[in-house]
Structure formats: structure tokens, C-alpha cells
Amino acid sequence: MDTLLKTPGRFSCLGEAFYSHVTPEPLPDPYLVSVNESLAGELGLDAQHFRDKATLELLAGNRVTDQMQPLSMLYAGHQFGHFVPQLGDGRALMLGELRDRHGALWELQLKGAGMTLYSRSGDGRAVLRSTIREYLGSEAMHGLGIPTTRALCIVGSDEEVYREQIETAAVLARLAPSHLRFGSFEVFYYRDQHEPLQVLGDYLLAHHYPALRDEENPYLALFREVVSRTARLLAQWQLVGFAHGVLNTDNMSMLGLTLDYGPYGFLDAYDPGFICNHSDHEGRYAFDRQPAIGRWNLTCLAQAMLPLFAEEAERAVEMAQDALDAYESAFMDCYSQGMRAKLGLTVRREEDHRLVTGLLDIMKGQAADYTRTFRALADFRTEDEGASCPAADEFRDRDAFRAWAKGYAARLRGEGSQDEARRRAMNRVNPKYVLRNYLAQQAIAQAQNGHYGEIERLRKLLAHPFDEQPGNQAYAAVPPDWADSISVSCSS
């Protein structure tokens, strides 16, 4: 891997105003827990390469070559609505960049490799539990086609780390084209340092948004693109029932990626007010609040980028507001189109919203499983108006589903929908498998006892969430009763 790692990376060329150099803390007696063979292959690496002692030491943070300049990024952020003037990578460091088979560059970060200048009161370590959750969560999102950071491998150790209890340490190697976040701009705006804002803007335009450099106002065009990508990302989350849990501005990507997997969760029984983070006592980041929080966070980013839009403050605010106003329509266009696809509708009509909300309302009232209900709807037969549809089995009161199904059948007949073609189309957008909390917890429990096979089984399963995968039906079952007792918080 040494020969593939490009050091220093492009970000390091910005200068030390944007990061601090850091020396990883050695991880005692590291061992390989899991490697993402698919992603390794995209990088031109064989999975066996990760068992090589030199590579394992590198990914554990135990070996740094003379060419490497590990660094941790500086940023600020609004956390639960309150501005924190300096955050930064408290337990992550960037080793450099890797180039994949298509020529694209990926920043390689180690998460859990020890303290940095930004660790504050933290120990800089990650635990096996949280590392497995991010490893599986990011790859599950990738399998669903949702923009995300990627997870390359997990390196474990028997070193003890205290969270709510004693756990063992681990390091996650993760990749992204860029780990820049909204907070990367906020830190300099609130320091009244406008020159670094332009440096960051130019960096993004040069390396990630080159098509925007010729725009009349490239920085405003950059912000508009971030607005659009964020709107689409939030819509995609809502469509698959994903709750992030900690949508602080320092966890929002400038590339529109799903970033920083902590107390996330996929919906089981449909509950629009689902709060996956037990640290979120006010429900700020509840599932149904995510779209509005996305816009709120963009408002914070707009504030930080105002000096780039125009010299005159009032004019800059007008530009920012105009760009922000596009968020709701961009979100609704993506969400509405996605919901039509989930229901197998090919024609846009005014009654679509009523049809969707009608289904969601009875799902909420009946505690119907979100993923299973939409997947089962693919077998809806227009002729019998859903009387034989397995989706009805997800409802305690089948009559509630049948009442909705009559209107749905009429809607399908109105556009000449054919059952078999619709079934195939719906199964391409409604996953059969998602990373439910209890599935992740089972893999964690086994790993904590030294058995890592379930991590790999889940990774392979979730790489193809829309396929039937005979033999894996149990992974699509209704969660067991004990799943309700799983608690994830900011320490997750």
C-alpha cells in the first residue's frame, strides 16, 4: 500500500491553517478484523494484501513512512443548534490519497488512531462496536446507491477503552473524495478570516467541481450545487427510512456524502418521529425533521460563505437566500419521484401526494414495517385490488390496507400499469435488506467474542440489497422483540 499511497495529498498543500500534523498512537498487537474486498479491488489491492504485517501496521497507525505527513482537519460546527468555534478531527487523521482503477483520488483516513490537537477531552480512540457500525453502515448506504464515505477495513486490538463500559479499541480505514464539511468554512468565517474561505472554495472548484469554475460567480454556483446535492441526499435518506442521528453542521459533507456514522438507524415499524440517537433528548434530529435540518444547516453554510458571494453584504445575503430557496423544490422533486418509483407509478399526477401520505398514515397507525411493506407492495395485483398482496400481512388491521389498496389499484389502472413489469421496477428501488440495528448488534456481539464472520456476511448481503438472495431470507425478517432494547447514542 505504501507505493499506492500518494503523500502528501492535495489537501495538505493548502497549508497548516487548515489542519494540524499528528503522529498516530500505536495500537498494541493489531489484527485484521475485516477487509472490504470489493473496495480493495477497486483500488487494485488483493484482500490478502491486508494481512501483510507492514500493511496491517500502517492501517493500525503503528507505522508512518518518511514520505507521510499525517494530518487532522480543522473545522467548527453547530452542534444541536449551538455553535462550537473549534472542533476538528478529534480521532481521525489523513494519511494521504489512493487512486482507484478509474483514476479517481480518495483521501485515506484512519479513525481511532489516537489523540489529535482537536481531541479536547477525548482519548482519540474508536471502539470495535462503533467501528463495526460505521464499516457496515457506510457500505450498506453504498449498496443502496446513496452517496457516502466508504469503509476499507477494520483493524482491532485488545487494548481497553472506556466508554459507558470497558471495550476494546479498533481503527477504521475509510475513504472519501474529500472529507470537507460545512464546518470547514464556518471555522474561518467566525474567526473573521475571509482569505481561507476563498482558498477552500478554490480547492473545491479545482478538484471536485471543475465545471463550475467558468460560472459568472463560481462560489455562488458552488453553494448552489451543495444545496442541490444536500437536498437529494436528504430525500434519499427519507426514501429508504434512514435516520442519521447527529446532523450537526460538522457532519455535513461539501460533496453531498453521508458522513460520520454514529447513532444512525433504519426504520423498523414506520414512525415518522423516530429518534435513533438516545443522546438527542429534544428530538432535534428525529427522522421527520431531517429535511428541515438539512436546510437549517445549509443556512449556516450560506452565512459562512457570504464573503465569497459579493463584496456588498446585503447583495451577498440576497444571493444566498435565492440559492437556499431552491432547497425545498429540489428535495420534493427527488422525494416525490422516488416515492412514485417505490409505488410503481410512472406518470406524475396531482393525487400522488394524497396516495403516498395515505399509505404512510396507515403504516404509522398500524406500526407496519417500512422496508418490508414497500418491498411486499411489488406483488400487488391490480385485478384483485391487493387482496392477495403480502403487504397486507404487515398491518395488524388488514382492512385498513384494503381500503387504501382500492384507490391504489384505480391509480394503477389509470396509467395502464402491468403487474409483472411494475413488480420488476419496484424491486429495483425497494430494498429487501437494510442494516437494521439488531443485525449490526448481532455482528458486534459475535465480534466482541472473537468471531468476525458475521461482519463479512452482512457486508456482502448489503452490497446487493435489492436482490432476493435465496438462503438469506432471515435477514429480511421482522426484528425480534429484544431489538427494542438496543440503545445507540453519540458514543456509538
N, C-alpha and C positions, 0 to 999 in steps of 0.2 A: 504493500500500500504506500510505502514511502515514495516510490517512484511515480505513483499516480497523483499524489497529493501536491497540489500547486500552492507553494508558500513563498512569500506571504500572499494572501488572497487580495482580491480587488478592494474589499472594504478597508483593509489595513492601510491602503495607500491614501486614505482620506486624512490621516494624521491622528495624533493622540488626543485631540479634543473630543473624539467620538468614541473612545474606548480606553481601556487600561490593559497593559500587559499583565499576564498572570502566569504563574507556574503551577501546573496541576499538582494535586496532592496524591502521592502514590496510593493505590488501592491494594491492600495486603492480599497476597496469594489469589490473584484474579483467575476466574474461569469463565468459559463461554456458556451463557445461559441459552441464547437463541440467536440465530442469524437469519435475516430476511433474504432467502436465496434469490427471489425474483429481483429485488432491488440490487443485490450484489451482481447479478447477471447483467443488469442494465449498465453497471459500472465496469463491466468486463472482468469481474472478480469471481472466482470459484468459491463456493461456500467453505471448502476445505482450507482456503487461504486464511480464514479467520481463526483457525485452530493453531496456526503457526505462532510460536511463542513471541516473536518480535511484533507481529501484528496485534496479538492479544495485549501485550504490554503497551503498545501505542494507544489502543482504544480504551484501555483502563486508565490512561493518563499517567502511566508509570514511565513512559519513555518519550522524550522530546528530542528531535534531531537538531543539529546546529542550524538548519535552514528554517526551522519552525519558529514562529513568533505568536504563540497562543495569546488570544485576547478575549476580553469580555466587553460587550457593548454597553454603552451608556444610554439611558433613557429615563424619562419621568413617566407620569401617568395619573389618570383619575381612577382611583380605586374605590369602588362602591360609591361613586359620585363625589369623592373628595380628592383634591389634587395633592399629590405627593411629589415634591420637587426633584427628588433623585431616587431612582430605583436601580435599573441596570441588571445585568446578568448576575444574579446572586449565587447561582450554582451551575452556570453554563459557561463554556469557553469555546472559541472557534479555533480549530487547528489550521484551517486553510480551505482550499476548494478542490473538488474532484470533478473530472469531466466524464460525462456518460458517453455511451456509444453514439449518440446523436450530436455530440459536440457541445452540449449544454453544460454549464458550470453549476455546481451545487456547493454551497457552504457546508462544511462538516463541523458540527458542534458536538461536544461531549457534555452531557447533562449529568451532574453529580460527581464531577472530578475535583471537588474541593472548593475552598473559600476563594472569593474574589474581593476586589475593592468594594463591591456593591452588596456583599453578603449581609451587611448590617449585623443583626444578632444571630443569623443563621449559621449552620455548620458547613454549608456548601455541598452537602451530600444529598443523594437521592436514595430512596429505599427500593428494594426489589418490588414491593407492592405497586408503588406509583409508577415505576419504570415499566412494568408489565402493562399497566393500564394505558400509558401513552403509546407504547410499542404497538399494542393491539388496536387502540383507538384510531391512531393515525392511519394504519393500514386498512382498517375497516372503512374509513371515510374514503380512502383512495379507491377501494373496491367499488364503492357506491358512485364513483365519478365526481366526488366533491373535492375542490381544491384544498390541499393540506400539506403540511410538512410531512416528511417521510421518516420512517424508522429503519435503521440499517441493522443494528444488533444490540444485544444486552450483554454486558459483562458483569458478573456477580462476584461477591466476596463474602466471607464470613464475618467481616468487620461489623461490629454492633453500632447501630444508630438509634437514637431515641426520638420517637415522635410522640404519639399517645402511649406507646409501649416500646419495648426493645424490638428492633427489626434489623435485618441485615442490609448492607449497602449494595448499591448497583450503579452502573454507569450506562446511560443510553447514548448511543451514537445516532444522531438524527441529521437529516439533510433538508435544505430548502434553497431555492434560488437566491433568496435573501431573507434574513430574519428581522429586517427593519420593521418598526411598528409605529403606530400613531405617536406613541410616547417619545420616539426618537426625535420628532420635531418639537414636541411640547417642551422638552427639557431646555432647548435653546431659546424658544420664544419667551418663556417665563424668566429666563436669565437676561432677557433683552439683548441677546446675541443673534443678530439677524444674518450675519455673514455665513455662519454654519448652516442656517436654513437653506440658503442658496446652494451651498456645497452638497447637501443631502438631496435637494431637488435635482441638481445637475447629475449627481450619481445615479439616481433612479432613472432619469431620462436617458442617460447614456447606455446603461446596462440592462434596463428592464422595460423601458417604454420608448425605444428609439424612434418609433413612428410619430411621436408627439413633439419631437424637437423642432419641427418646421411649422408648428402651430403659431398663430399670431401671439398668443400668450401661453407658452408651453407649461408653465407652472399651474395655471388655471386648468389647462387641459389635463395635466397630471391629476389634479384633485378631482376633476370630473370623472376620470377613469376609475379612481379609487372609490368614489361614490357608487359608480355603476357596479364594480366588482363586489363591493360590500353588500349592496342590495341583492345581487344574485346569490351571493354566498348565504346570506340570512334566509332567503327564500328556499334554497336547497336544504338548509337545516330543518326548516319547518316542514318541508315536504316529507322528509324521512323520519321526523319525530326526534331530532337530535337537540339536546339542551347542553350548552357549553358549560354553564355554571359560574364562570368568572369573567364576564365580558367587560373587564376594565380596559381602558384605552391602551395600556401597555401590553395587552393580549390581542390587539387588533393589528392585522398584517397590512402593510402598504401594498402588498401584491394580491390581497383578497384571499389569503390562505387561512384555513383553520389552524390556529396557532395555540400552543401551550395547553395540553390536555391535563386538566386537574380533575375536579369533581364533575365530570360530564356524565351524561346518561341518555339512553334512548328510551322513549316512552314504552311502557308495557300497556296497561289499561289506559285508554285515552283520557288525559286530564290536562286541559289547556293551561291550568295554573301550576303544573308540575314544577317543583323546586328540587333540583337534583343535588344542590350544594347545601349541606346541613349547617354551613357557616353563614349562609345567606338568610339571616333571621327575618329580614323585612321582605324577602321575596323579590328583590330588585331584579334578579336575573332569572325569574320564572320563565318557563317555556314560551308562554304567550306574550311576554314582554320583550323578547329578544329583538323583534323587528324595530320597535321604538328605541331600544337601547342602541341598536346599530346606528340609527340616525343621530341620537344624542352624542355618541362617540365621534361621529363624523363632524358634528358641530364643534367639538373640541379640537379636532384636527384642523378644521377650517380656521378657527381662531389662531392656531399656531402658524398657519401658512399665510395669514393675511399680508405680512410684509412682502411676500413674493408676488402677490396678485397685482398690486398697484401701489404707487407712492402715496397717493391720497387715501387716507384711512377710510373715509366714507365710501369712496368708489370701490375699495377692496372688499368692504362689507357687502355691498350690493352684488358684486361678482360671486362672493362666497354663498350668499343667500340664494341666488339664482341657480347655482350648481347644486346646492342642497335640496332645492325644490324638486329636483329630478329623482330624488331617492324613492319616494312613495310609489310613483308610477313605475319605476324600474323594478322595485320589489314586487308590486302587484302583477305586473306583466309576467314576470318569471313564475311567481307563485300560481297565478291563475292558469297559465299554460301548463305548468306542472301538474296541477290538480285535474285539469281536463285529461291529461295523459294518464294519470292514475285511475281515472274513471273510464278510460277508453273512449273518450269523446274526441272527435276530430274536427268539429265545427264549433266556432265560438258563438254563443248566444247569451242574451241578457239574463236568462233564467239560470245560467250556470252557477252563479254565486249562491242563489237560493238552494240549488240542488246540493252543492258542497256543504253549506252550513247546516242544511237539514240532516245530512248524514253525520256530520261531526257532532251535532247536538244529541242525536240518539246514541251515538257512540259514548259520549260523555255520560249521559243518563244511565246507560246500561253497562258502563265500565268495560266496553268492548276493547279488545287488544288492537292497538293501532296498526302494527305491521301485519298481523295475521288477517285482520278484516280486509284491508286493501288487497292483500295477496289473494285471498279467497274470492274476492269480487270478480276476478278474472274468469271464474267458472259460472258467472251469471248467464242464464239463458233467457233471452228476450221473450221467447214464446210462452214460457210458464211464469214470467214475471218474477223470477228468482225463487220460486217455490222449492226448487231443488238445489239452490245455491248454498255451498258450505259456509258462506259468510254469515248466514243466519245463525249458525251454531255459536258464533262469538257473542251473541246477545242473550241475556237472561230471558228477555221477553221477545220471542221471535216475531210476534205481531207488530212490534214497533218497527222492525226491519222490513216486514212485508208491506207496511203502509208506505214507507219511503220507496220501496222497490217498484211499486206501481208507477210512480212518477218517473223513476229512473228508466224503466222499460219503455215508457212512452217517449222519453227523450231519445233513447237509442233508436227506436223505430223511426223517429222523425228524421234521423240522418242516415237511415238505411244501414245501420250497423250490422255486420256479420259476426256471429258469435265466435267462430274459430279464429278469424283474423284479429278480432278485438282481444281475445284471450292471449294470443302471442304478443301483441303490442303491450298489453298491461303487465305481463310478466317480465317485460324488459325494463320497466320503470318501478315496479313494486317489488322490493326485495323480499325474499323468503327468509333470509338470515340477516340479523343485525347483532351488534355486540351488546347484548343485554348485560346488565350489571352482574347478574348471577353467573353468567358464563365466564366473565372476566374473573369473578371471585373464585370460581372453581379452579381456574388455571393458576391463580395466585396461591391458593391453599396447597395445591399439589407442588408448586414450585418451592414454596417455603419448606416443604418436606423433601426437597432434592429431586423432584420429578418434573422435568421440563417439557415432556412430550405434548401436553395439552396446549401449551403456548403455540407450538408449531401447527397442531391440528386446527386450532382456531384461526391462525393466520391464513392457512390455505383455504379453509372454509369461507372466510370473509373476503378473500380475494375474488370470489365469484358468487356474490350474494344473490344474484338473480337466477342462478341455475338451480334445478331441483336437487341435484347431488344425492342420488339414492344411497341409503345407508347412513345419511346424516340427518334424518327427519327429526330426531330427538332434539337437535339444536334449534328447531323452529317451534318447539312446544311452548305451551303456556308456562310462565315461570312458576317454580314451586312456591309453596306458602312461605318458606323461610327467606325468599328473596326480599320480602318486605322489610326485613330486619337489617339489610345492608345499608350502611351509612357511609357516604363519601363527603369529604369536606375539603377545605383549602389545603390540608396536608396530604390529600390524595394526589 
